[in-house]
Amino acid sequence: MDVESKIAALLELCSKLELQVRPERLGGSGGGLCRLKSKSIMFIDLDAEPEARYERLAAGLAGWPGIDDLYVVPEVRADLDRLKKLHNSLYYNKKL
């Protein structure tokens, strides 16, 4: 599965989760999940390489409530699970 197809799968998940997506020119950082006021917004950096956009999208969605209840293509699910485990281990290590 190519990276553009994986991005499309993640954008479909954002839609199912009713998560607002905003494509913006952010200088190449890849974007990510942000909370503005009381809304969660997924920013997609139009200046970033597709791989960076995918990683940021996946990282933002990995721990999102309800994500485990939705069907996700296996290649993308594996990345979401990997990023969720990484996030959890980093969070756990900070608390120690």
N, C-alpha and C positions, 0 to 999 in steps of 0.2 A: 504494500500500500504506500503510495507516494505521500509526501508531506502535505500537499495541497488537499488531497482527499481526507487526510487526518484532520486538517484544519476545518474542512467542511463538516466532518462528523462532530467536532467540538462546537462549532457554531450551531448545529442542529440541537445539541444538548442545551446550549444557552437558551435557545428558543423554547424548548420543552420546559426548562426551569424558570421561564419568564424573567431571565436575566438580561438587562439592557446591554447591548453591545454598541460601542462607539469606535469606529475606525478614525484614527487621528494621526497626524504626522508628529511623532514624538522624538525624532532624532536617532532612531535605530535601537532603542533599548528593548523593544519587543512588546511593550505594553504590560498589561496585567490587571488584576482585580483591584478595585478601589471602592471605598465607601465615601460617598459625598452626601452630606446631610443624612438622610435616613435611607438612601438608595444605594444598592450595590451596582456597580457599573464595570463591565469588562472592556478595558481599552485595548485596541489592537493597533500597534504601531505600524503604519503603512511604510515607514522608512526602514524597518527591520527586515532581515532575511527571513524567509519562510520558516526555517528551522527554529529561529528565536521566537517568532510569533507563536508557533505551535507549542514550544516548551512553556511559554508564559501563559497561554490559554490553558494548557493542561495543568500547570501548577495552580492556577486560580480555581479551577474546577475540582481538583483532586479531593479536597475535603468538604466540598459543598454539600449541604444537607439534601438528601434525596437522590444524590447521584448514584448510589449503590442500587437503587430500586429501578433504574432505567437501563434499557438495553444499550450497550455500547459495543461497537465492533471489537473483536478480541485484541487487535494490535493496539488500539487506543486504550482499551481497558487495562492492558498490561502497563502502559505508561502512567495512567492515572493511579493505579495501585502502587507502582514504584515511587511516584512522587508523594503519595499520601504517607507511605511508610517513612520516607525521608523526612517529611515535615514532622511526623509524630516523633521520630527519634531525635530530631533537633530540638523540638519543644521539650521532650522528656529530659534531655541532657541539660538544657537551660535551667530547669527546675531543680536540679541536683545541686 
